[in-house]
Amino acid sequence: MKVVAAFENLYVTSERALLSSDESYPLVPYFHEAAYKSVANASNLLQQRGLPSYGHCTFSTPTVLGSFQTLVDWVTTGVKPVS
């Protein structure tokens, strides 16, 4: 699969927590998330979540701020959030 090959060539593990959010009804195929996870090699540092919305990066301000707070809490406490 071309996507996985691209991720394998371009992805560098940052050794930092990453919270990835995607719309549940995406215009961009969700299989990219699975491909990304397959090459992340640091699943303890990657949390992916689907959000109930439609579009491409159409997150509301409260959703963005809530996700950022979730990331801050994760980094601060060391407790990985649920998806």
Buried (B, 14 or more C-beta within 10 A) or exposed (E): EEBBEEBEEEBEEEEEBBBBBBBEEBEEEBEBBEBBBBBBEEEEBBBBBBBEBEEEEEBEEEBEEBBEEBBEEBEEEEEBBEE
